Amino acid sequence: MNLQISGHHLEVTPAIHDYVTAKLERVTRHFDHVIDVNVILSVEKLRQKAEVTLHVPGKDIFVEADDSDLYAAIDNLVDKLDRQVQKYKQKVQDHHRGDKAAVRSLAEE
């Protein structure tokens, strides 16, 4: 997994980098076919914004979250991303299960 963290109007400190990396481990624990992750952290007046684009086979998942605190925005972002990844994983598993069931029914005929 390639991880790229960048800041827009914000310096990405080692503490923030470590925090984002630790939080994204939860996502990769649920789905290990992640190709690439791009995280953009930005400040817009009093709002802290976090965006992530997650590249998985066959799809790019984009999630954004904002809050008055950057760490809270990152937490919200990871929660949303985790739900999206689990939804994608379930969809892929259901799709494959449907193919196997179709092949079995054709073989039985």
N, C-alpha and C positions, 0 to 999 in steps of 0.2 A: 504494500500500500504506500503510495506516494502522498505525503502530507505537505501542503503549502499553506502557511499562515501569513497573511499580509494585513497591514493596517492602513486605513485611509484617514488622514488627519489624526493619527494616533501612532505612537511608538509601541511595537509589540515587545514587551519586556520578557525576559526569561520566565518570570512567574506566570504571566499570561499564557505564554507558549506551553509551559508544562501543564497548566490547568486545562487548556483546550485539548492537549494530547491525552491527558488522563480521562477526560470526559468522552472523547471519541473512541476510547478503547471499549466502552460499553456497546457502541454500535457495531464495532468489528467483532465483538464477542458473539453477537447474535447472527451476524452475516459475514462470513469470511471471504467472500468473493468481491471485495471492494478493490477497485483498480486505482482510483485517484480521489483525493479529497482536497478541495480548495476552500479555505476559510478566509473571509474578509471581515475584519473588525473595523468599525468606523464610528466617528462622533459627529452628530449633527445637532448643533446647539446644545440642548440639555438632554438629548436622547442618545443612548449608546445602542448601536445596531450591530448585529452579528448575522452574517450570511454564510451559507455553506452550499457547495455544489459537490455532490457525491456521484462519482462515476462507477456504475456497476454494469455488468454485461447486459447490453440491450436497452439501457435506460440511464438517464441523468436525473438525479433527484435534487431539487433545489428547495431550500428552506431558509426563511429569514425570521428573525425575532428582534424586538427592541424593548428597551427598558431604561429606567433612569440609572441603573447600575450595570456596568459591563458584565460582571460575573453572573448576575441574574439573567441578563440577556443570553449569555452563553448556556446557562442551565436550561432556559426555555427552548433555545435552539436545539440542544441535544435531545430534549424530551420529544419535540416535534419530529426530529430526524429519526429517532428510534422508532416512533410509531410508523413513519413512512417506510422505513426499511423492513420492519416486520410485516407490513401490509404487502410490500413488494415480494418478500420472501414467500409469504403464504400464497400469493398469486402464482408465482413460479412453481411452487410445489403442487398446487392444485392443477395447474396446466399439465404438468408432467404426469400426474396421477391419471388425469383424464385420457391422455394418450395411451397409457398402458392398459387402461380399462377398455378402450376402443380396440386395441390390438388383440387383447384377450377375447373379446366378443367376436371378432372376425375369425380368430383361430378356432373357436368352438364351433363355428358354423360349417 
